[in-house]
Amino acid sequence: MADSKEVKFIFVCPNENEVFESSNFKILDNRGVVTDDTGNKTLDAKVALNEPCPLCGQKHVYHAGELLCPFSG
Ligand SMILES: [Zn+2]
């Protein structure tokens, strides 16, 4: 398994419309990689912050496909 605990994802706060980095998140509802109509592969999962957003204080949940994934490319 991955031991890269320092991997940070880039999140966008929907309330402040600004980005922040966090490595403190968890994956929910992971259904694996899916291919959409245009052939793009995305991870069908949700990403939930384990800590409140540093910008607005809420705990946001994102779809994995919305995030800038450091593993892609
Ligand atoms: Zn926020």
N, CA, C, O and the ligand as a Tripos MOL2 file, in Angstrom:
@<TRIPOS>MOLECULE
protein
  293   291    74     0     0
PROTEIN
NO_CHARGES

@<TRIPOS>ATOM
      1 N           0.8330   -1.1970    0.0000 N.3       1 MET1
      2 CA          0.0000    0.0000    0.0000 C.3       1 MET1
      3 C           0.8720    1.2530    0.0000 C.2       1 MET1
      4 O           2.0530    1.2100    0.3430 O.2       1 MET1
      5 N           0.2830    2.3220   -0.3780 N.am      2 ALA2
      6 CA          1.0200    3.5810   -0.4440 C.3       2 ALA2
      7 C           1.4130    4.0600    0.9560 C.2       2 ALA2
      8 O           0.6180    4.0260    1.8950 O.2       2 ALA2
      9 N           2.6320    4.4960    1.0570 N.am      3 ASP3
     10 CA          3.0680    5.0560    2.3380 C.3       3 ASP3
     11 C           3.3090    6.5560    2.2110 C.2       3 ASP3
     12 O           4.0410    7.1520    3.0010 O.2       3 ASP3
     13 N           2.6800    7.1500    1.2040 N.am      4 SER4
     14 CA          2.9010    8.5650    0.9420 C.3       4 SER4
     15 C           1.8890    9.4040    1.7110 C.2       4 SER4
     16 O           0.9330    9.9240    1.1360 O.2       4 SER4
     17 N           2.1050    9.5260    2.9830 N.am      5 LYS5
     18 CA          1.1570   10.2650    3.8290 C.3       5 LYS5
     19 C           1.2520   11.7670    3.6330 C.2       5 LYS5
     20 O           0.3850   12.5150    4.0850 O.2       5 LYS5
     21 N           2.3020   12.2050    2.9620 N.am      6 GLU6
     22 CA          2.4780   13.6500    2.8030 C.3       6 GLU6
     23 C           1.9010   14.1620    1.5020 C.2       6 GLU6
     24 O           2.0480   15.3400    1.1760 O.2       6 GLU6
     25 N           1.2430   13.2830    0.7540 N.am      7 VAL7
     26 CA          0.6310   13.7340   -0.4930 C.3       7 VAL7
     27 C          -0.4780   14.7260   -0.1950 C.2       7 VAL7
     28 O          -1.3710   14.4650    0.6110 O.2       7 VAL7
     29 N          -0.4020   15.8560   -0.8550 N.am      8 LYS8
     30 CA         -1.4290   16.8790   -0.6630 C.3       8 LYS8
     31 C          -2.2650   17.0140   -1.9250 C.2       8 LYS8
     32 O          -1.7520   16.9820   -3.0430 O.2       8 LYS8
     33 N          -3.5430   17.1620   -1.7180 N.am      9 PHE9
     34 CA         -4.4370   17.4730   -2.8170 C.3       9 PHE9
     35 C          -4.7440   18.9630   -2.7790 C.2       9 PHE9
     36 O          -4.6710   19.6140   -1.7370 O.2       9 PHE9
     37 N          -5.0890   19.4760   -3.9550 N.am     10 ILE10
     38 CA         -5.5160   20.8570   -4.0570 C.3      10 ILE10
     39 C          -7.0370   20.8800   -4.0060 C.2      10 ILE10
     40 O          -7.6950   20.2420   -4.8280 O.2      10 ILE10
     41 N          -7.5890   21.5950   -3.0670 N.am     11 PHE11
     42 CA         -9.0310   21.7160   -2.9230 C.3      11 PHE11
     43 C          -9.4620   23.1450   -3.2120 C.2      11 PHE11
     44 O          -8.7060   24.0950   -3.0140 O.2      11 PHE11
     45 N         -10.6910   23.2720   -3.6840 N.am     12 VAL12
     46 CA        -11.2590   24.6030   -3.8880 C.3      12 VAL12
     47 C         -12.4090   24.7760   -2.9090 C.2      12 VAL12
     48 O         -13.3450   23.9770   -2.8900 O.2      12 VAL12
     49 N         -12.3340   25.8090   -2.1090 N.am     13 CYS13
     50 CA        -13.4150   26.0960   -1.1860 C.3      13 CYS13
     51 C         -14.5930   26.6940   -1.9620 C.2      13 CYS13
     52 O         -14.4430   27.7450   -2.5850 O.2      13 CYS13
     53 N         -15.7570   26.0450   -1.9350 N.am     14 PRO14
     54 CA        -16.8980   26.5560   -2.7060 C.3      14 PRO14
     55 C         -17.4900   27.8350   -2.1240 C.2      14 PRO14
     56 O         -18.2250   28.5460   -2.8100 O.2      14 PRO14
     57 N         -17.1840   28.1240   -0.9000 N.am     15 ASN15
     58 CA        -17.7140   29.3350   -0.2730 C.3      15 ASN15
     59 C         -16.8340   30.5500   -0.5290 C.2      15 ASN15
     60 O         -17.3290   31.6380   -0.8190 O.2      15 ASN15
     61 N         -15.5230   30.3530   -0.4180 N.am     16 GLU16
     62 CA        -14.5940   31.4610   -0.6130 C.3      16 GLU16
     63 C         -14.0430   31.5050   -2.0380 C.2      16 GLU16
     64 O         -13.4510   32.5000   -2.4580 O.2      16 GLU16
     65 N         -14.2480   30.4010   -2.7790 N.am     17 ASN17
     66 CA        -13.7520   30.3020   -4.1540 C.3      17 ASN17
     67 C         -12.2390   30.4960   -4.2180 C.2      17 ASN17
     68 O         -11.7160   31.1460   -5.1230 O.2      17 ASN17
     69 N         -11.5570   29.9190   -3.2420 N.am     18 GLU18
     70 CA        -10.1000   29.9660   -3.2300 C.3      18 GLU18
     71 C          -9.5740   28.5620   -2.9920 C.2      18 GLU18
     72 O         -10.2820   27.6970   -2.4760 O.2      18 GLU18
     73 N          -8.3320   28.3490   -3.3730 N.am     19 VAL19
     74 CA         -7.7510   27.0160   -3.2430 C.3      19 VAL19
     75 C          -6.9220   26.9010   -1.9650 C.2      19 VAL19
     76 O          -6.3910   27.8830   -1.4450 O.2      19 VAL19
     77 N          -6.8340   25.6800   -1.4880 N.am     20 PHE20
     78 CA         -5.9430   25.3870   -0.3680 C.3      20 PHE20
     79 C          -5.4470   23.9610   -0.5300 C.2      20 PHE20
     80 O          -6.0410   23.1680   -1.2610 O.2      20 PHE20
     81 N          -4.3590   23.6380    0.1540 N.am     21 GLU21
     82 CA         -3.8080   22.2900    0.1190 C.3      21 GLU21
     83 C          -4.1290   21.5700    1.4110 C.2      21 GLU21
     84 O          -4.1510   22.1680    2.4870 O.2      21 GLU21
     85 N          -4.3770   20.2850    1.2890 N.am     22 SER22
     86 CA         -4.5440   19.4790    2.4920 C.3      22 SER22
     87 C          -4.1090   18.0540    2.2130 C.2      22 SER22
     88 O          -4.3460   17.5130    1.1330 O.2      22 SER22
     89 N          -3.4750   17.4620    3.1960 N.am     23 SER23
     90 CA         -3.1560   16.0390    3.1210 C.3      23 SER23
     91 C          -4.0190   15.2540    4.0980 C.2      23 SER23
     92 O          -3.8520   14.0450    4.2590 O.2      23 SER23
     93 N          -4.9370   15.9500    4.7420 N.am     24 ASN24
     94 CA         -5.7710   15.3290    5.7690 C.3      24 ASN24
     95 C          -7.1740   15.1090    5.2230 C.2      24 ASN24
     96 O          -8.0880   15.8970    5.4670 O.2      24 ASN24
     97 N          -7.3230   14.0200    4.4780 N.am     25 PHE25
     98 CA         -8.6070   13.7190    3.8580 C.3      25 PHE25
     99 C          -8.7720   12.2100    3.8030 C.2      25 PHE25
    100 O          -7.8300   11.4620    4.0660 O.2      25 PHE25
    101 N          -9.9650   11.7740    3.4630 N.am     26 LYS26
    102 CA        -10.2130   10.3420    3.3070 C.3      26 LYS26
    103 C         -11.0610   10.1190    2.0690 C.2      26 LYS26
    104 O         -11.8000   11.0020    1.6320 O.2      26 LYS26
    105 N         -10.9390    8.9220    1.5130 N.am     27 ILE27
    106 CA        -11.6840    8.5480    0.3150 C.3      27 ILE27
    107 C         -12.9560    7.8150    0.7280 C.2      27 ILE27
    108 O         -12.9170    6.8870    1.5370 O.2      27 ILE27
    109 N         -14.0810    8.2430    0.1640 N.am     28 LEU28
    110 CA        -15.3650    7.6050    0.4330 C.3      28 LEU28
    111 C         -15.9570    7.0770   -0.8650 C.2      28 LEU28
    112 O         -15.6620    7.5810   -1.9480 O.2      28 LEU28
    113 N         -16.7940    6.0570   -0.7380 N.am     29 ASP29
    114 CA        -17.5750    5.5650   -1.8870 C.3      29 ASP29
    115 C         -16.7080    5.2890   -3.1070 C.2      29 ASP29
    116 O         -17.0660    5.6600   -4.2250 O.2      29 ASP29
    117 N         -15.5890    4.6480   -2.8950 N.am     30 ASN30
    118 CA        -14.6710    4.4100   -3.9930 C.3      30 ASN30
    119 C         -15.1890    3.2990   -4.8950 C.2      30 ASN30
    120 O         -15.2500    2.1400   -4.4850 O.2      30 ASN30
    121 N         -15.5590    3.6480   -6.1140 N.am     31 ARG31
    122 CA        -16.0400    2.6670   -7.0880 C.3      31 ARG31
    123 C         -15.0070    2.3880   -8.1640 C.2      31 ARG31
    124 O         -15.3000    1.7200   -9.1560 O.2      31 ARG31
    125 N         -13.8090    2.8920   -7.9700 N.am     32 GLY32
    126 CA        -12.7500    2.6180   -8.9260 C.3      32 GLY32
    127 C         -12.7330    3.6140  -10.0690 C.2      32 GLY32
    128 O         -13.4220    4.6340  -10.0410 O.2      32 GLY32
    129 N         -11.9340    3.2960  -11.0720 N.am     33 VAL33
    130 CA        -11.7630    4.1890  -12.2130 C.3      33 VAL33
    131 C         -12.8700    3.9320  -13.2290 C.2      33 VAL33
    132 O         -13.1460    2.7880  -13.5900 O.2      33 VAL33
    133 N         -13.4860    4.9920  -13.6730 N.am     34 VAL34
    134 CA        -14.5300    4.8870  -14.6940 C.3      34 VAL34
    135 C         -14.1100    5.7040  -15.9090 C.2      34 VAL34
    136 O         -13.3100    6.6340  -15.8090 O.2      34 VAL34
    137 N         -14.6640    5.3400  -17.0460 N.am     35 THR35
    138 CA        -14.3780    6.0650  -18.2860 C.3      35 THR35
    139 C         -15.6470    6.7830  -18.7400 C.2      35 THR35
    140 O         -16.7050    6.1640  -18.8590 O.2      35 THR35
    141 N         -15.5430    8.0630  -18.9870 N.am     36 ASP36
    142 CA        -16.7270    8.8270  -19.3790 C.3      36 ASP36
    143 C         -16.9250    8.7840  -20.8950 C.2      36 ASP36
    144 O         -16.2040    8.0800  -21.6020 O.2      36 ASP36
    145 N         -17.8950    9.5300  -21.3820 N.am     37 ASP37
    146 CA        -18.2690    9.4860  -22.7960 C.3      37 ASP37
    147 C         -17.1420    9.9000  -23.7310 C.2      37 ASP37
    148 O         -17.0920    9.4580  -24.8790 O.2      37 ASP37
    149 N         -16.2510   10.7320  -23.2550 N.am     38 THR38
    150 CA        -15.1690   11.2200  -24.1000 C.3      38 THR38
    151 C         -13.8850   10.4270  -23.9090 C.2      38 THR38
    152 O         -12.8430   10.7920  -24.4540 O.2      38 THR38
    153 N         -13.9530    9.3510  -23.1440 N.am     39 GLY39
    154 CA        -12.7910    8.4930  -22.9850 C.3      39 GLY39
    155 C         -11.8480    8.8980  -21.8680 C.2      39 GLY39
    156 O         -10.8000    8.2800  -21.6780 O.2      39 GLY39
    157 N         -12.2170    9.9310  -21.1320 N.am     40 ASN40
    158 CA        -11.3800   10.3330  -20.0100 C.3      40 ASN40
    159 C         -11.6250    9.4240  -18.8140 C.2      40 ASN40
    160 O         -12.7660    9.1030  -18.4810 O.2      40 ASN40
    161 N         -10.5660    9.0260  -18.1940 N.am     41 LYS41
    162 CA        -10.6870    8.1770  -17.0180 C.3      41 LYS41
    163 C         -10.6320    9.0290  -15.7560 C.2      41 LYS41
    164 O          -9.7410    9.8590  -15.5750 O.2      41 LYS41
    165 N         -11.5960    8.7960  -14.9060 N.am     42 THR42
    166 CA        -11.6080    9.5020  -13.6340 C.3      42 THR42
    167 C         -11.8840    8.5070  -12.5190 C.2      42 THR42
    168 O         -12.4560    7.4390  -12.7400 O.2      42 THR42
    169 N         -11.4740    8.8740  -11.3460 N.am     43 LEU43
    170 CA        -11.7480    8.0490  -10.1790 C.3      43 LEU43
    171 C         -13.1410    8.3830   -9.6590 C.2      43 LEU43
    172 O         -13.4330    9.5280   -9.3110 O.2      43 LEU43
    173 N         -13.9970    7.3640   -9.6130 N.am     44 ASP44
    174 CA        -15.3520    7.5830   -9.1250 C.3      44 ASP44
    175 C         -15.3750    7.3660   -7.6220 C.2      44 ASP44
    176 O         -15.6080    6.2600   -7.1350 O.2      44 ASP44
    177 N         -15.1310    8.4350   -6.9140 N.am     45 ALA45
    178 CA        -15.0840    8.3630   -5.4630 C.3      45 ALA45
    179 C         -15.3240    9.7570   -4.9040 C.2      45 ALA45
    180 O         -15.2830   10.7530   -5.6260 O.2      45 ALA45
    181 N         -15.5730    9.8020   -3.6130 N.am     46 LYS46
    182 CA        -15.6900   11.0900   -2.9440 C.3      46 LYS46
    183 C         -14.4970   11.2790   -2.0280 C.2      46 LYS46
    184 O         -13.9570   10.3250   -1.4690 O.2      46 LYS46
    185 N         -14.1060   12.5170   -1.8910 N.am     47 VAL47
    186 CA        -13.0040   12.8730   -1.0190 C.3      47 VAL47
    187 C         -13.5330   13.8120    0.0530 C.2      47 VAL47
    188 O         -14.0460   14.8890   -0.2500 O.2      47 VAL47
    189 N         -13.4080   13.4030    1.2890 N.am     48 ALA48
    190 CA        -13.9240   14.2010    2.4050 C.3      48 ALA48
    191 C         -12.7710   14.6890    3.2610 C.2      48 ALA48
    192 O         -11.8680   13.9260    3.6030 O.2      48 ALA48
    193 N         -12.8090   15.9450    3.5960 N.am     49 LEU49
    194 CA        -11.7960   16.5010    4.4850 C.3      49 LEU49
    195 C         -11.9940   15.9780    5.9050 C.2      49 LEU49
    196 O         -13.1160   15.8840    6.4010 O.2      49 LEU49
    197 N         -10.8790   15.6410    6.5440 N.am     50 ASN50
    198 CA        -10.9350   15.2250    7.9420 C.3      50 ASN50
    199 C         -10.9010   16.4030    8.8980 C.2      50 ASN50
    200 O         -11.1680   16.2520   10.0900 O.2      50 ASN50
    201 N         -10.5800   17.5460    8.3890 N.am     51 GLU51
    202 CA        -10.4970   18.7410    9.2250 C.3      51 GLU51
    203 C         -11.2710   19.8570    8.5390 C.2      51 GLU51
    204 O         -11.4690   19.8160    7.3240 O.2      51 GLU51
    205 N         -11.7050   20.8360    9.2880 N.am     52 PRO52
    206 CA        -12.4640   21.9280    8.6760 C.3      52 PRO52
    207 C         -11.6300   22.6930    7.6590 C.2      52 PRO52
    208 O         -10.4130   22.8240    7.7890 O.2      52 PRO52
    209 N         -12.3150   23.1870    6.6580 N.am     53 CYS53
    210 CA        -11.6900   24.0280    5.6530 C.3      53 CYS53
    211 C         -10.9830   25.2100    6.3210 C.2      53 CYS53
    212 O         -11.5740   25.8840    7.1640 O.2      53 CYS53
    213 N          -9.7160   25.4680    5.9510 N.am     54 PRO54
    214 CA         -8.9810   26.5780    6.5620 C.3      54 PRO54
    215 C          -9.5300   27.9390    6.1700 C.2      54 PRO54
    216 O          -9.1970   28.9480    6.7920 O.2      54 PRO54
    217 N         -10.3640   27.9740    5.1460 N.am     55 LEU55
    218 CA        -10.8810   29.2490    4.6510 C.3      55 LEU55
    219 C         -12.2330   29.5970    5.2530 C.2      55 LEU55
    220 O         -12.4810   30.7540    5.5930 O.2      55 LEU55
    221 N         -13.1090   28.6050    5.3880 N.am     56 CYS56
    222 CA        -14.4540   28.9240    5.8690 C.3      56 CYS56
    223 C         -14.8740   28.0880    7.0750 C.2      56 CYS56
    224 O         -15.8940   28.3800    7.7000 O.2      56 CYS56
    225 N         -14.1060   27.0550    7.4090 N.am     57 GLY57
    226 CA        -14.3900   26.2960    8.6190 C.3      57 GLY57
    227 C         -15.3480   25.1330    8.4440 C.2      57 GLY57
    228 O         -15.6310   24.4150    9.4020 O.2      57 GLY57
    229 N         -15.8550   24.9360    7.2220 N.am     58 GLN58
    230 CA        -16.7450   23.8020    6.9840 C.3      58 GLN58
    231 C         -15.9470   22.5890    6.5310 C.2      58 GLN58
    232 O         -14.8210   22.7090    6.0470 O.2      58 GLN58
    233 N         -16.5580   21.4140    6.6990 N.am     59 LYS59
    234 CA        -15.9330   20.1960    6.1950 C.3      59 LYS59
    235 C         -16.5360   19.8690    4.8400 C.2      59 LYS59
    236 O         -17.6650   19.3860    4.7540 O.2      59 LYS59
    237 N         -15.7870   20.1300    3.7950 N.am     60 HIS60
    238 CA        -16.2910   19.9290    2.4510 C.3      60 HIS60
    239 C         -16.1090   18.4780    2.0040 C.2      60 HIS60
    240 O         -15.2190   17.7740    2.4800 O.2      60 HIS60
    241 N         -16.9660   18.0500    1.0860 N.am     61 VAL61
    242 CA        -16.8260   16.7580    0.4250 C.3      61 VAL61
    243 C         -16.7880   17.0140   -1.0770 C.2      61 VAL61
    244 O         -17.6150   17.7520   -1.6130 O.2      61 VAL61
    245 N         -15.8290   16.4030   -1.7430 N.am     62 TYR62
    246 CA        -15.6260   16.6360   -3.1730 C.3      62 TYR62
    247 C         -15.7480   15.3240   -3.9270 C.2      62 TYR62
    248 O         -15.5330   14.2490   -3.3660 O.2      62 TYR62
    249 N         -16.0930   15.4220   -5.1950 N.am     63 HIS63
    250 CA        -15.9390   14.2720   -6.0700 C.3      63 HIS63
    251 C         -14.4800   14.2040   -6.5010 C.2      63 HIS63
    252 O         -13.8560   15.2200   -6.8060 O.2      63 HIS63
    253 N         -13.9570   12.9970   -6.5200 N.am     64 ALA64
    254 CA        -12.5330   12.8420   -6.8320 C.3      64 ALA64
    255 C         -12.1780   13.4370   -8.1900 C.2      64 ALA64
    256 O         -11.0720   13.9470   -8.3680 O.2      64 ALA64
    257 N         -13.1020   13.3770   -9.1510 N.am     65 GLY65
    258 CA        -12.8340   13.9070  -10.4780 C.3      65 GLY65
    259 C         -12.6600   15.4130  -10.5070 C.2      65 GLY65
    260 O         -12.1330   15.9540  -11.4790 O.2      65 GLY65
    261 N         -13.0930   16.1010   -9.4590 N.am     66 GLU66
    262 CA        -12.9720   17.5530   -9.4080 C.3      66 GLU66
    263 C         -11.5800   17.9920   -8.9700 C.2      66 GLU66
    264 O         -11.1880   19.1410   -9.1750 O.2      66 GLU66
    265 N         -10.8500   17.0830   -8.3760 N.am     67 LEU67
    266 CA         -9.6050   17.4690   -7.7390 C.3      67 LEU67
    267 C          -8.4380   17.3920   -8.7040 C.2      67 LEU67
    268 O          -8.4730   16.6500   -9.6850 O.2      67 LEU67
    269 N          -7.4240   18.1540   -8.4170 N.am     68 LEU68
    270 CA         -6.1880   18.1000   -9.1660 C.3      68 LEU68
    271 C          -5.3510   16.9770   -8.5630 C.2      68 LEU68
    272 O          -4.7590   17.1160   -7.4930 O.2      68 LEU68
    273 N          -5.3220   15.8820   -9.2730 N.am     69 CYS69
    274 CA         -4.7200   14.6940   -8.6880 C.3      69 CYS69
    275 C          -3.2170   14.6580   -8.9270 C.2      69 CYS69
    276 O          -2.7800   14.7150  -10.0770 O.2      69 CYS69
    277 N          -2.4250   14.5660   -7.8820 N.am     70 PRO70
    278 CA         -0.9700   14.5210   -8.0590 C.3      70 PRO70
    279 C          -0.4700   13.2230   -8.6620 C.2      70 PRO70
    280 O           0.6950   13.1220   -9.0460 O.2      70 PRO70
    281 N          -1.3490   12.2210   -8.7500 N.am     71 PHE71
    282 CA         -0.9360   10.9420   -9.3080 C.3      71 PHE71
    283 C          -1.1320   10.8870  -10.8190 C.2      71 PHE71
    284 O          -0.5740   10.0100  -11.4790 O.2      71 PHE71
    285 N          -1.9100   11.8010  -11.3720 N.am     72 SER72
    286 CA         -2.2180   11.7370  -12.7910 C.3      72 SER72
    287 C          -1.0510   12.2510  -13.6250 C.2      72 SER72
    288 O          -0.1260   12.8800  -13.1110 O.2      72 SER72
    289 N          -1.1150   11.9760  -14.8870 N.am     73 GLY73
    290 CA         -0.0740   12.4470  -15.7730 C.3      73 GLY73
    291 C           1.0530   11.4790  -15.7970 C.2      73 GLY73
    292 O           2.0420   11.7000  -16.4960 O.2      73 GLY73
    293 ZN        -14.3850   26.1660    2.6760 Zn       74 ZN74
@<TRIPOS>BOND
     1     1     2 1
     2     2     3 1
     3     3     4 2
     4     3     5 am
     5     5     6 1
     6     6     7 1
     7     7     8 2
     8     7     9 am
     9     9    10 1
    10    10    11 1
    11    11    12 2
    12    11    13 am
    13    13    14 1
    14    14    15 1
    15    15    16 2
    16    15    17 am
    17    17    18 1
    18    18    19 1
    19    19    20 2
    20    19    21 am
    21    21    22 1
    22    22    23 1
    23    23    24 2
    24    23    25 am
    25    25    26 1
    26    26    27 1
    27    27    28 2
    28    27    29 am
    29    29    30 1
    30    30    31 1
    31    31    32 2
    32    31    33 am
    33    33    34 1
    34    34    35 1
    35    35    36 2
    36    35    37 am
    37    37    38 1
    38    38    39 1
    39    39    40 2
    40    39    41 am
    41    41    42 1
    42    42    43 1
    43    43    44 2
    44    43    45 am
    45    45    46 1
    46    46    47 1
    47    47    48 2
    48    47    49 am
    49    49    50 1
    50    50    51 1
    51    51    52 2
    52    51    53 am
    53    53    54 1
    54    54    55 1
    55    55    56 2
    56    55    57 am
    57    57    58 1
    58    58    59 1
    59    59    60 2
    60    59    61 am
    61    61    62 1
    62    62    63 1
    63    63    64 2
    64    63    65 am
    65    65    66 1
    66    66    67 1
    67    67    68 2
    68    67    69 am
    69    69    70 1
    70    70    71 1
    71    71    72 2
    72    71    73 am
    73    73    74 1
    74    74    75 1
    75    75    76 2
    76    75    77 am
    77    77    78 1
    78    78    79 1
    79    79    80 2
    80    79    81 am
    81    81    82 1
    82    82    83 1
    83    83    84 2
    84    83    85 am
    85    85    86 1
    86    86    87 1
    87    87    88 2
    88    87    89 am
    89    89    90 1
    90    90    91 1
    91    91    92 2
    92    91    93 am
    93    93    94 1
    94    94    95 1
    95    95    96 2
    96    95    97 am
    97    97    98 1
    98    98    99 1
    99    99   100 2
   100    99   101 am
   101   101   102 1
   102   102   103 1
   103   103   104 2
   104   103   105 am
   105   105   106 1
   106   106   107 1
   107   107   108 2
   108   107   109 am
   109   109   110 1
   110   110   111 1
   111   111   112 2
   112   111   113 am
   113   113   114 1
   114   114   115 1
   115   115   116 2
   116   115   117 am
   117   117   118 1
   118   118   119 1
   119   119   120 2
   120   119   121 am
   121   121   122 1
   122   122   123 1
   123   123   124 2
   124   123   125 am
   125   125   126 1
   126   126   127 1
   127   127   128 2
   128   127   129 am
   129   129   130 1
   130   130   131 1
   131   131   132 2
   132   131   133 am
   133   133   134 1
   134   134   135 1
   135   135   136 2
   136   135   137 am
   137   137   138 1
   138   138   139 1
   139   139   140 2
   140   139   141 am
   141   141   142 1
   142   142   143 1
   143   143   144 2
   144   143   145 am
   145   145   146 1
   146   146   147 1
   147   147   148 2
   148   147   149 am
   149   149   150 1
   150   150   151 1
   151   151   152 2
   152   151   153 am
   153   153   154 1
   154   154   155 1
   155   155   156 2
   156   155   157 am
   157   157   158 1
   158   158   159 1
   159   159   160 2
   160   159   161 am
   161   161   162 1
   162   162   163 1
   163   163   164 2
   164   163   165 am
   165   165   166 1
   166   166   167 1
   167   167   168 2
   168   167   169 am
   169   169   170 1
   170   170   171 1
   171   171   172 2
   172   171   173 am
   173   173   174 1
   174   174   175 1
   175   175   176 2
   176   175   177 am
   177   177   178 1
   178   178   179 1
   179   179   180 2
   180   179   181 am
   181   181   182 1
   182   182   183 1
   183   183   184 2
   184   183   185 am
   185   185   186 1
   186   186   187 1
   187   187   188 2
   188   187   189 am
   189   189   190 1
   190   190   191 1
   191   191   192 2
   192   191   193 am
   193   193   194 1
   194   194   195 1
   195   195   196 2
   196   195   197 am
   197   197   198 1
   198   198   199 1
   199   199   200 2
   200   199   201 am
   201   201   202 1
   202   202   203 1
   203   203   204 2
   204   203   205 am
   205   205   206 1
   206   206   207 1
   207   207   208 2
   208   207   209 am
   209   209   210 1
   210   210   211 1
   211   211   212 2
   212   211   213 am
   213   213   214 1
   214   214   215 1
   215   215   216 2
   216   215   217 am
   217   217   218 1
   218   218   219 1
   219   219   220 2
   220   219   221 am
   221   221   222 1
   222   222   223 1
   223   223   224 2
   224   223   225 am
   225   225   226 1
   226   226   227 1
   227   227   228 2
   228   227   229 am
   229   229   230 1
   230   230   231 1
   231   231   232 2
   232   231   233 am
   233   233   234 1
   234   234   235 1
   235   235   236 2
   236   235   237 am
   237   237   238 1
   238   238   239 1
   239   239   240 2
   240   239   241 am
   241   241   242 1
   242   242   243 1
   243   243   244 2
   244   243   245 am
   245   245   246 1
   246   246   247 1
   247   247   248 2
   248   247   249 am
   249   249   250 1
   250   250   251 1
   251   251   252 2
   252   251   253 am
   253   253   254 1
   254   254   255 1
   255   255   256 2
   256   255   257 am
   257   257   258 1
   258   258   259 1
   259   259   260 2
   260   259   261 am
   261   261   262 1
   262   262   263 1
   263   263   264 2
   264   263   265 am
   265   265   266 1
   266   266   267 1
   267   267   268 2
   268   267   269 am
   269   269   270 1
   270   270   271 1
   271   271   272 2
   272   271   273 am
   273   273   274 1
   274   274   275 1
   275   275   276 2
   276   275   277 am
   277   277   278 1
   278   278   279 1
   279   279   280 2
   280   279   281 am
   281   281   282 1
   282   282   283 1
   283   283   284 2
   284   283   285 am
   285   285   286 1
   286   286   287 1
   287   287   288 2
   288   287   289 am
   289   289   290 1
   290   290   291 1
   291   291   292 2
@<TRIPOS>SUBSTRUCTURE
     1 MET1         2 RESIDUE 1 A MET
     2 ALA2         6 RESIDUE 1 A ALA
     3 ASP3        10 RESIDUE 1 A ASP
     4 SER4        14 RESIDUE 1 A SER
     5 LYS5        18 RESIDUE 1 A LYS
     6 GLU6        22 RESIDUE 1 A GLU
     7 VAL7        26 RESIDUE 1 A VAL
     8 LYS8        30 RESIDUE 1 A LYS
     9 PHE9        34 RESIDUE 1 A PHE
    10 ILE10       38 RESIDUE 1 A ILE
    11 PHE11       42 RESIDUE 1 A PHE
    12 VAL12       46 RESIDUE 1 A VAL
    13 CYS13       50 RESIDUE 1 A CYS
    14 PRO14       54 RESIDUE 1 A PRO
    15 ASN15       58 RESIDUE 1 A ASN
    16 GLU16       62 RESIDUE 1 A GLU
    17 ASN17       66 RESIDUE 1 A ASN
    18 GLU18       70 RESIDUE 1 A GLU
    19 VAL19       74 RESIDUE 1 A VAL
    20 PHE20       78 RESIDUE 1 A PHE
    21 GLU21       82 RESIDUE 1 A GLU
    22 SER22       86 RESIDUE 1 A SER
    23 SER23       90 RESIDUE 1 A SER
    24 ASN24       94 RESIDUE 1 A ASN
    25 PHE25       98 RESIDUE 1 A PHE
    26 LYS26      102 RESIDUE 1 A LYS
    27 ILE27      106 RESIDUE 1 A ILE
    28 LEU28      110 RESIDUE 1 A LEU
    29 ASP29      114 RESIDUE 1 A ASP
    30 ASN30      118 RESIDUE 1 A ASN
    31 ARG31      122 RESIDUE 1 A ARG
    32 GLY32      126 RESIDUE 1 A GLY
    33 VAL33      130 RESIDUE 1 A VAL
    34 VAL34      134 RESIDUE 1 A VAL
    35 THR35      138 RESIDUE 1 A THR
    36 ASP36      142 RESIDUE 1 A ASP
    37 ASP37      146 RESIDUE 1 A ASP
    38 THR38      150 RESIDUE 1 A THR
    39 GLY39      154 RESIDUE 1 A GLY
    40 ASN40      158 RESIDUE 1 A ASN
    41 LYS41      162 RESIDUE 1 A LYS
    42 THR42      166 RESIDUE 1 A THR
    43 LEU43      170 RESIDUE 1 A LEU
    44 ASP44      174 RESIDUE 1 A ASP
    45 ALA45      178 RESIDUE 1 A ALA
    46 LYS46      182 RESIDUE 1 A LYS
    47 VAL47      186 RESIDUE 1 A VAL
    48 ALA48      190 RESIDUE 1 A ALA
    49 LEU49      194 RESIDUE 1 A LEU
    50 ASN50      198 RESIDUE 1 A ASN
    51 GLU51      202 RESIDUE 1 A GLU
    52 PRO52      206 RESIDUE 1 A PRO
    53 CYS53      210 RESIDUE 1 A CYS
    54 PRO54      214 RESIDUE 1 A PRO
    55 LEU55      218 RESIDUE 1 A LEU
    56 CYS56      222 RESIDUE 1 A CYS
    57 GLY57      226 RESIDUE 1 A GLY
    58 GLN58      230 RESIDUE 1 A GLN
    59 LYS59      234 RESIDUE 1 A LYS
    60 HIS60      238 RESIDUE 1 A HIS
    61 VAL61      242 RESIDUE 1 A VAL
    62 TYR62      246 RESIDUE 1 A TYR
    63 HIS63      250 RESIDUE 1 A HIS
    64 ALA64      254 RESIDUE 1 A ALA
    65 GLY65      258 RESIDUE 1 A GLY
    66 GLU66      262 RESIDUE 1 A GLU
    67 LEU67      266 RESIDUE 1 A LEU
    68 LEU68      270 RESIDUE 1 A LEU
    69 CYS69      274 RESIDUE 1 A CYS
    70 PRO70      278 RESIDUE 1 A PRO
    71 PHE71      282 RESIDUE 1 A PHE
    72 SER72      286 RESIDUE 1 A SER
    73 GLY73      290 RESIDUE 1 A GLY
    74 ZN74       293 GROUP 0 **** ****
